[in-house]
Amino acid sequence: MALFHEGVMRKGKKSSLYDVLPVENNAALDLNQTTNVVNGGFLLHRMKWKPSSNVSSICHQYITYVQKNYGVNCMVVFDGYSDVNSTKRAEQKRRSLTKTSVVNENTIITVQQEHFLANEKNKTRLIQFLTEKMTAAGIETTVATGDADGIIVSFSSSNCCNMLWRISTR
């Protein structure tokens, strides 16, 4: 199968991996003793919105979901959307062919969640609202200049090393 079709990069199959991931069960974890680093892109699709919610309500739904599933010690890292050409950027351009909505806190989202999030401008504006509301709720957020994975790995590995160092010096 060719990598490109009609001048546009073919869609990846990342969603097939998502479908086999189990629902989180954090009952056995002591979330107060850990810092959970959450991929914001995963979060945007994992939590399903209540139909016909406005943006403010959707932000509140995400905050409640994060606090319930990841505890108070967490950091949410969102992908940034830059103009740098990459395979990820090609996929973002392909997806953003859907309709752009005017987004403010009172906007009621009437389209399906996946269609709304498929548009880069819609997603970027929602992320702006989410980072503002999450920060106000005490949830640390970061928007990467590009892909969030580098920040997630860097933060996770540095904190793991710090934790291991503290344990070894006891």
Biotite code that builds the C-alpha atoms (Angstrom):
import biotite.structure as struc

atoms = struc.array([
    struc.Atom([0.000, 0.000, 0.000], chain_id="A", res_id=1, res_name="MET", atom_name="CA", element="C"),
    struc.Atom([1.329, 3.457, -0.894], chain_id="A", res_id=2, res_name="ALA", atom_name="CA", element="C"),
    struc.Atom([2.126, 6.008, 1.809], chain_id="A", res_id=3, res_name="LEU", atom_name="CA", element="C"),
    struc.Atom([0.301, 8.741, -0.149], chain_id="A", res_id=4, res_name="PHE", atom_name="CA", element="C"),
    struc.Atom([-3.098, 8.753, -1.856], chain_id="A", res_id=5, res_name="HIS", atom_name="CA", element="C"),
    struc.Atom([-4.260, 11.611, -4.108], chain_id="A", res_id=6, res_name="GLU", atom_name="CA", element="C"),
    struc.Atom([-1.398, 13.817, -2.907], chain_id="A", res_id=7, res_name="GLY", atom_name="CA", element="C"),
    struc.Atom([-2.268, 13.433, 0.782], chain_id="A", res_id=8, res_name="VAL", atom_name="CA", element="C"),
    struc.Atom([-0.698, 11.125, 3.323], chain_id="A", res_id=9, res_name="MET", atom_name="CA", element="C"),
    struc.Atom([-2.907, 8.139, 4.160], chain_id="A", res_id=10, res_name="ARG", atom_name="CA", element="C"),
    struc.Atom([-4.590, 8.024, 7.550], chain_id="A", res_id=11, res_name="LYS", atom_name="CA", element="C"),
    struc.Atom([-2.742, 6.124, 10.259], chain_id="A", res_id=12, res_name="GLY", atom_name="CA", element="C"),
    struc.Atom([-4.433, 3.370, 12.257], chain_id="A", res_id=13, res_name="LYS", atom_name="CA", element="C"),
    struc.Atom([-3.708, 4.768, 15.748], chain_id="A", res_id=14, res_name="LYS", atom_name="CA", element="C"),
    struc.Atom([-7.401, 4.424, 16.610], chain_id="A", res_id=15, res_name="SER", atom_name="CA", element="C"),
    struc.Atom([-7.222, 0.634, 16.340], chain_id="A", res_id=16, res_name="SER", atom_name="CA", element="C"),
    struc.Atom([-4.747, 0.619, 19.248], chain_id="A", res_id=17, res_name="LEU", atom_name="CA", element="C"),
    struc.Atom([-7.040, 2.877, 21.276], chain_id="A", res_id=18, res_name="TYR", atom_name="CA", element="C"),
    struc.Atom([-9.920, 0.411, 20.822], chain_id="A", res_id=19, res_name="ASP", atom_name="CA", element="C"),
    struc.Atom([-8.014, -2.394, 22.550], chain_id="A", res_id=20, res_name="VAL", atom_name="CA", element="C"),
    struc.Atom([-6.821, -0.319, 25.520], chain_id="A", res_id=21, res_name="LEU", atom_name="CA", element="C"),
    struc.Atom([-8.591, -1.264, 28.745], chain_id="A", res_id=22, res_name="PRO", atom_name="CA", element="C"),
    struc.Atom([-10.667, 1.207, 30.711], chain_id="A", res_id=23, res_name="VAL", atom_name="CA", element="C"),
    struc.Atom([-8.563, 2.728, 33.483], chain_id="A", res_id=24, res_name="GLU", atom_name="CA", element="C"),
    struc.Atom([-8.867, 1.080, 36.883], chain_id="A", res_id=25, res_name="ASN", atom_name="CA", element="C"),
    struc.Atom([-6.884, 3.162, 39.336], chain_id="A", res_id=26, res_name="ASN", atom_name="CA", element="C"),
    struc.Atom([-8.340, 1.518, 42.451], chain_id="A", res_id=27, res_name="ALA", atom_name="CA", element="C"),
    struc.Atom([-5.049, -0.237, 43.265], chain_id="A", res_id=28, res_name="ALA", atom_name="CA", element="C"),
    struc.Atom([-2.902, 2.877, 42.816], chain_id="A", res_id=29, res_name="LEU", atom_name="CA", element="C"),
    struc.Atom([-2.159, 5.445, 45.507], chain_id="A", res_id=30, res_name="ASP", atom_name="CA", element="C"),
    struc.Atom([-2.591, 8.488, 43.283], chain_id="A", res_id=31, res_name="LEU", atom_name="CA", element="C"),
    struc.Atom([-1.473, 10.863, 46.040], chain_id="A", res_id=32, res_name="ASN", atom_name="CA", element="C"),
    struc.Atom([2.068, 9.423, 45.914], chain_id="A", res_id=33, res_name="GLN", atom_name="CA", element="C"),
    struc.Atom([2.571, 9.697, 42.160], chain_id="A", res_id=34, res_name="THR", atom_name="CA", element="C"),
    struc.Atom([2.490, 12.301, 39.433], chain_id="A", res_id=35, res_name="THR", atom_name="CA", element="C"),
    struc.Atom([0.503, 11.079, 36.484], chain_id="A", res_id=36, res_name="ASN", atom_name="CA", element="C"),
    struc.Atom([1.515, 12.542, 33.130], chain_id="A", res_id=37, res_name="VAL", atom_name="CA", element="C"),
    struc.Atom([-1.457, 12.442, 30.772], chain_id="A", res_id=38, res_name="VAL", atom_name="CA", element="C"),
    struc.Atom([-1.220, 12.773, 26.994], chain_id="A", res_id=39, res_name="ASN", atom_name="CA", element="C"),
    struc.Atom([-3.741, 15.524, 26.208], chain_id="A", res_id=40, res_name="GLY", atom_name="CA", element="C"),
    struc.Atom([-4.443, 14.148, 22.718], chain_id="A", res_id=41, res_name="GLY", atom_name="CA", element="C"),
    struc.Atom([-5.371, 10.801, 24.243], chain_id="A", res_id=42, res_name="PHE", atom_name="CA", element="C"),
    struc.Atom([-7.514, 12.584, 26.836], chain_id="A", res_id=43, res_name="LEU", atom_name="CA", element="C"),
    struc.Atom([-9.404, 14.624, 24.223], chain_id="A", res_id=44, res_name="LEU", atom_name="CA", element="C"),
    struc.Atom([-10.642, 11.419, 22.592], chain_id="A", res_id=45, res_name="HIS", atom_name="CA", element="C"),
    struc.Atom([-10.864, 9.130, 25.640], chain_id="A", res_id=46, res_name="ARG", atom_name="CA", element="C"),
    struc.Atom([-13.466, 11.129, 27.547], chain_id="A", res_id=47, res_name="MET", atom_name="CA", element="C"),
    struc.Atom([-16.764, 11.333, 25.697], chain_id="A", res_id=48, res_name="LYS", atom_name="CA", element="C"),
    struc.Atom([-18.701, 14.603, 25.870], chain_id="A", res_id=49, res_name="TRP", atom_name="CA", element="C"),
    struc.Atom([-22.307, 14.819, 26.907], chain_id="A", res_id=50, res_name="LYS", atom_name="CA", element="C"),
    struc.Atom([-24.300, 15.621, 23.736], chain_id="A", res_id=51, res_name="PRO", atom_name="CA", element="C"),
    struc.Atom([-25.079, 19.288, 22.990], chain_id="A", res_id=52, res_name="SER", atom_name="CA", element="C"),
    struc.Atom([-22.785, 20.611, 25.732], chain_id="A", res_id=53, res_name="SER", atom_name="CA", element="C"),
    struc.Atom([-21.260, 24.068, 25.586], chain_id="A", res_id=54, res_name="ASN", atom_name="CA", element="C"),
    struc.Atom([-17.488, 24.535, 25.681], chain_id="A", res_id=55, res_name="VAL", atom_name="CA", element="C"),
    struc.Atom([-17.477, 25.594, 29.342], chain_id="A", res_id=56, res_name="SER", atom_name="CA", element="C"),
    struc.Atom([-19.383, 22.437, 30.309], chain_id="A", res_id=57, res_name="SER", atom_name="CA", element="C"),
    struc.Atom([-17.071, 20.271, 28.191], chain_id="A", res_id=58, res_name="ILE", atom_name="CA", element="C"),
    struc.Atom([-14.053, 21.772, 29.996], chain_id="A", res_id=59, res_name="CYS", atom_name="CA", element="C"),
    struc.Atom([-15.692, 20.983, 33.342], chain_id="A", res_id=60, res_name="HIS", atom_name="CA", element="C"),
    struc.Atom([-16.325, 17.383, 32.175], chain_id="A", res_id=61, res_name="GLN", atom_name="CA", element="C"),
    struc.Atom([-12.613, 17.008, 31.327], chain_id="A", res_id=62, res_name="TYR", atom_name="CA", element="C"),
    struc.Atom([-11.535, 18.473, 34.683], chain_id="A", res_id=63, res_name="ILE", atom_name="CA", element="C"),
    struc.Atom([-13.816, 16.076, 36.563], chain_id="A", res_id=64, res_name="THR", atom_name="CA", element="C"),
    struc.Atom([-12.548, 13.137, 34.469], chain_id="A", res_id=65, res_name="TYR", atom_name="CA", element="C"),
    struc.Atom([-8.881, 14.007, 35.090], chain_id="A", res_id=66, res_name="VAL", atom_name="CA", element="C"),
    struc.Atom([-9.360, 14.508, 38.829], chain_id="A", res_id=67, res_name="GLN", atom_name="CA", element="C"),
    struc.Atom([-11.294, 11.243, 39.152], chain_id="A", res_id=68, res_name="LYS", atom_name="CA", element="C"),
    struc.Atom([-8.987, 9.092, 37.021], chain_id="A", res_id=69, res_name="ASN", atom_name="CA", element="C"),
    struc.Atom([-5.552, 10.633, 37.584], chain_id="A", res_id=70, res_name="TYR", atom_name="CA", element="C"),
    struc.Atom([-5.760, 12.294, 41.008], chain_id="A", res_id=71, res_name="GLY", atom_name="CA", element="C"),
    struc.Atom([-4.641, 15.720, 42.106], chain_id="A", res_id=72, res_name="VAL", atom_name="CA", element="C"),
    struc.Atom([-0.977, 15.198, 41.207], chain_id="A", res_id=73, res_name="ASN", atom_name="CA", element="C"),
    struc.Atom([-1.079, 15.146, 37.445], chain_id="A", res_id=74, res_name="CYS", atom_name="CA", element="C"),
    struc.Atom([0.156, 17.024, 34.437], chain_id="A", res_id=75, res_name="MET", atom_name="CA", element="C"),
    struc.Atom([-1.691, 17.123, 31.114], chain_id="A", res_id=76, res_name="VAL", atom_name="CA", element="C"),
    struc.Atom([0.484, 17.671, 28.030], chain_id="A", res_id=77, res_name="VAL", atom_name="CA", element="C"),
    struc.Atom([-1.200, 18.663, 24.768], chain_id="A", res_id=78, res_name="PHE", atom_name="CA", element="C"),
    struc.Atom([0.291, 18.533, 21.276], chain_id="A", res_id=79, res_name="ASP", atom_name="CA", element="C"),
    struc.Atom([1.042, 21.909, 19.745], chain_id="A", res_id=80, res_name="GLY", atom_name="CA", element="C"),
    struc.Atom([0.256, 22.572, 16.124], chain_id="A", res_id=81, res_name="TYR", atom_name="CA", element="C"),
    struc.Atom([3.183, 24.212, 14.355], chain_id="A", res_id=82, res_name="SER", atom_name="CA", element="C"),
    struc.Atom([3.866, 24.837, 10.692], chain_id="A", res_id=83, res_name="ASP", atom_name="CA", element="C"),
    struc.Atom([6.926, 22.555, 10.665], chain_id="A", res_id=84, res_name="VAL", atom_name="CA", element="C"),
    struc.Atom([6.547, 19.863, 8.008], chain_id="A", res_id=85, res_name="ASN", atom_name="CA", element="C"),
    struc.Atom([6.524, 16.352, 9.433], chain_id="A", res_id=86, res_name="SER", atom_name="CA", element="C"),
    struc.Atom([4.555, 13.149, 9.053], chain_id="A", res_id=87, res_name="THR", atom_name="CA", element="C"),
    struc.Atom([2.433, 14.220, 12.033], chain_id="A", res_id=88, res_name="LYS", atom_name="CA", element="C"),
    struc.Atom([1.810, 17.627, 10.404], chain_id="A", res_id=89, res_name="ARG", atom_name="CA", element="C"),
    struc.Atom([0.700, 15.905, 7.197], chain_id="A", res_id=90, res_name="ALA", atom_name="CA", element="C"),
    struc.Atom([-1.837, 13.873, 9.199], chain_id="A", res_id=91, res_name="GLU", atom_name="CA", element="C"),
    struc.Atom([-3.043, 17.013, 10.987], chain_id="A", res_id=92, res_name="GLN", atom_name="CA", element="C"),
    struc.Atom([-3.563, 18.776, 7.645], chain_id="A", res_id=93, res_name="LYS", atom_name="CA", element="C"),
    struc.Atom([-5.444, 15.786, 6.256], chain_id="A", res_id=94, res_name="ARG", atom_name="CA", element="C"),
    struc.Atom([-7.795, 15.700, 9.247], chain_id="A", res_id=95, res_name="ARG", atom_name="CA", element="C"),
    struc.Atom([-8.405, 19.441, 9.314], chain_id="A", res_id=96, res_name="SER", atom_name="CA", element="C"),
    struc.Atom([-10.481, 19.275, 6.160], chain_id="A", res_id=97, res_name="LEU", atom_name="CA", element="C"),
    struc.Atom([-13.621, 19.244, 8.339], chain_id="A", res_id=98, res_name="THR", atom_name="CA", element="C"),
    struc.Atom([-15.666, 22.370, 9.099], chain_id="A", res_id=99, res_name="LYS", atom_name="CA", element="C"),
    struc.Atom([-14.229, 25.041, 11.412], chain_id="A", res_id=100, res_name="THR", atom_name="CA", element="C"),
    struc.Atom([-16.587, 26.192, 14.168], chain_id="A", res_id=101, res_name="SER", atom_name="CA", element="C"),
    struc.Atom([-16.628, 29.516, 15.983], chain_id="A", res_id=102, res_name="VAL", atom_name="CA", element="C"),
    struc.Atom([-15.590, 28.511, 19.495], chain_id="A", res_id=103, res_name="VAL", atom_name="CA", element="C"),
    struc.Atom([-16.145, 30.461, 22.701], chain_id="A", res_id=104, res_name="ASN", atom_name="CA", element="C"),
    struc.Atom([-17.155, 29.349, 26.204], chain_id="A", res_id=105, res_name="GLU", atom_name="CA", element="C"),
    struc.Atom([-20.864, 29.491, 25.417], chain_id="A", res_id=106, res_name="ASN", atom_name="CA", element="C"),
    struc.Atom([-20.663, 27.722, 22.057], chain_id="A", res_id=107, res_name="THR", atom_name="CA", element="C"),
    struc.Atom([-22.845, 24.617, 22.076], chain_id="A", res_id=108, res_name="ILE", atom_name="CA", element="C"),
    struc.Atom([-21.091, 21.845, 20.182], chain_id="A", res_id=109, res_name="ILE", atom_name="CA", element="C"),
    struc.Atom([-23.728, 20.162, 18.048], chain_id="A", res_id=110, res_name="THR", atom_name="CA", element="C"),
    struc.Atom([-21.445, 18.118, 15.780], chain_id="A", res_id=111, res_name="VAL", atom_name="CA", element="C"),
    struc.Atom([-20.011, 14.758, 16.805], chain_id="A", res_id=112, res_name="GLN", atom_name="CA", element="C"),
    struc.Atom([-16.977, 14.995, 19.068], chain_id="A", res_id=113, res_name="GLN", atom_name="CA", element="C"),
    struc.Atom([-14.656, 13.250, 16.590], chain_id="A", res_id=114, res_name="GLU", atom_name="CA", element="C"),
    struc.Atom([-15.718, 15.579, 13.759], chain_id="A", res_id=115, res_name="HIS", atom_name="CA", element="C"),
    struc.Atom([-15.171, 18.658, 15.931], chain_id="A", res_id=116, res_name="PHE", atom_name="CA", element="C"),
    struc.Atom([-11.747, 17.453, 17.079], chain_id="A", res_id=117, res_name="LEU", atom_name="CA", element="C"),
    struc.Atom([-10.709, 16.500, 13.540], chain_id="A", res_id=118, res_name="ALA", atom_name="CA", element="C"),
    struc.Atom([-10.430, 20.200, 12.698], chain_id="A", res_id=119, res_name="ASN", atom_name="CA", element="C"),
    struc.Atom([-7.110, 21.658, 13.864], chain_id="A", res_id=120, res_name="GLU", atom_name="CA", element="C"),
    struc.Atom([-8.523, 25.138, 14.561], chain_id="A", res_id=121, res_name="LYS", atom_name="CA", element="C"),
    struc.Atom([-11.419, 23.745, 16.611], chain_id="A", res_id=122, res_name="ASN", atom_name="CA", element="C"),
    struc.Atom([-9.059, 21.526, 18.597], chain_id="A", res_id=123, res_name="LYS", atom_name="CA", element="C"),
    struc.Atom([-6.525, 24.327, 19.174], chain_id="A", res_id=124, res_name="THR", atom_name="CA", element="C"),
    struc.Atom([-9.214, 26.672, 20.481], chain_id="A", res_id=125, res_name="ARG", atom_name="CA", element="C"),
    struc.Atom([-10.648, 23.967, 22.774], chain_id="A", res_id=126, res_name="LEU", atom_name="CA", element="C"),
    struc.Atom([-7.137, 23.236, 24.095], chain_id="A", res_id=127, res_name="ILE", atom_name="CA", element="C"),
    struc.Atom([-6.733, 26.948, 24.899], chain_id="A", res_id=128, res_name="GLN", atom_name="CA", element="C"),
    struc.Atom([-9.924, 26.880, 26.975], chain_id="A", res_id=129, res_name="PHE", atom_name="CA", element="C"),
    struc.Atom([-8.975, 23.571, 28.589], chain_id="A", res_id=130, res_name="LEU", atom_name="CA", element="C"),
    struc.Atom([-5.506, 24.711, 29.653], chain_id="A", res_id=131, res_name="THR", atom_name="CA", element="C"),
    struc.Atom([-6.961, 27.883, 31.159], chain_id="A", res_id=132, res_name="GLU", atom_name="CA", element="C"),
    struc.Atom([-9.719, 26.039, 33.069], chain_id="A", res_id=133, res_name="LYS", atom_name="CA", element="C"),
    struc.Atom([-7.497, 23.126, 34.144], chain_id="A", res_id=134, res_name="MET", atom_name="CA", element="C"),
    struc.Atom([-4.830, 25.494, 35.449], chain_id="A", res_id=135, res_name="THR", atom_name="CA", element="C"),
    struc.Atom([-7.488, 27.387, 37.427], chain_id="A", res_id=136, res_name="ALA", atom_name="CA", element="C"),
    struc.Atom([-8.608, 24.017, 38.878], chain_id="A", res_id=137, res_name="ALA", atom_name="CA", element="C"),
    struc.Atom([-5.046, 23.203, 39.991], chain_id="A", res_id=138, res_name="GLY", atom_name="CA", element="C"),
    struc.Atom([-4.202, 20.802, 37.161], chain_id="A", res_id=139, res_name="ILE", atom_name="CA", element="C"),
    struc.Atom([-0.785, 21.470, 35.642], chain_id="A", res_id=140, res_name="GLU", atom_name="CA", element="C"),
    struc.Atom([-0.958, 21.764, 31.850], chain_id="A", res_id=141, res_name="THR", atom_name="CA", element="C"),
    struc.Atom([1.581, 22.204, 29.096], chain_id="A", res_id=142, res_name="THR", atom_name="CA", element="C"),
    struc.Atom([1.126, 22.754, 25.372], chain_id="A", res_id=143, res_name="VAL", atom_name="CA", element="C"),
    struc.Atom([4.099, 21.449, 23.411], chain_id="A", res_id=144, res_name="ALA", atom_name="CA", element="C"),
    struc.Atom([5.491, 23.421, 20.494], chain_id="A", res_id=145, res_name="THR", atom_name="CA", element="C"),
    struc.Atom([5.016, 20.260, 18.434], chain_id="A", res_id=146, res_name="GLY", atom_name="CA", element="C"),
    struc.Atom([4.528, 16.681, 19.516], chain_id="A", res_id=147, res_name="ASP", atom_name="CA", element="C"),
    struc.Atom([3.767, 16.157, 23.232], chain_id="A", res_id=148, res_name="ALA", atom_name="CA", element="C"),
    struc.Atom([5.556, 12.803, 23.443], chain_id="A", res_id=149, res_name="ASP", atom_name="CA", element="C"),
    struc.Atom([9.005, 14.328, 24.002], chain_id="A", res_id=150, res_name="GLY", atom_name="CA", element="C"),
    struc.Atom([7.802, 16.390, 26.968], chain_id="A", res_id=151, res_name="ILE", atom_name="CA", element="C"),
    struc.Atom([5.932, 13.414, 28.422], chain_id="A", res_id=152, res_name="ILE", atom_name="CA", element="C"),
    struc.Atom([8.978, 11.141, 28.223], chain_id="A", res_id=153, res_name="VAL", atom_name="CA", element="C"),
    struc.Atom([11.338, 13.828, 29.521], chain_id="A", res_id=154, res_name="SER", atom_name="CA", element="C"),
    struc.Atom([9.138, 14.708, 32.504], chain_id="A", res_id=155, res_name="PHE", atom_name="CA", element="C"),
    struc.Atom([8.382, 11.090, 33.325], chain_id="A", res_id=156, res_name="SER", atom_name="CA", element="C"),
    struc.Atom([11.988, 9.915, 33.116], chain_id="A", res_id=157, res_name="SER", atom_name="CA", element="C"),
    struc.Atom([13.406, 12.854, 35.105], chain_id="A", res_id=158, res_name="SER", atom_name="CA", element="C"),
    struc.Atom([10.837, 12.382, 37.861], chain_id="A", res_id=159, res_name="ASN", atom_name="CA", element="C"),
    struc.Atom([11.407, 8.629, 37.887], chain_id="A", res_id=160, res_name="CYS", atom_name="CA", element="C"),
    struc.Atom([15.154, 9.224, 38.280], chain_id="A", res_id=161, res_name="CYS", atom_name="CA", element="C"),
    struc.Atom([14.512, 11.741, 41.071], chain_id="A", res_id=162, res_name="ASN", atom_name="CA", element="C"),
    struc.Atom([12.266, 9.235, 42.824], chain_id="A", res_id=163, res_name="MET", atom_name="CA", element="C"),
    struc.Atom([14.856, 6.456, 42.469], chain_id="A", res_id=164, res_name="LEU", atom_name="CA", element="C"),
    struc.Atom([17.577, 8.754, 43.792], chain_id="A", res_id=165, res_name="TRP", atom_name="CA", element="C"),
    struc.Atom([15.453, 9.677, 46.842], chain_id="A", res_id=166, res_name="ARG", atom_name="CA", element="C"),
    struc.Atom([14.771, 5.994, 47.559], chain_id="A", res_id=167, res_name="ILE", atom_name="CA", element="C"),
    struc.Atom([18.443, 5.038, 47.241], chain_id="A", res_id=168, res_name="SER", atom_name="CA", element="C"),
    struc.Atom([19.581, 7.790, 49.638], chain_id="A", res_id=169, res_name="THR", atom_name="CA", element="C"),
    struc.Atom([17.288, 6.715, 52.478], chain_id="A", res_id=170, res_name="ARG", atom_name="CA", element="C"),
])
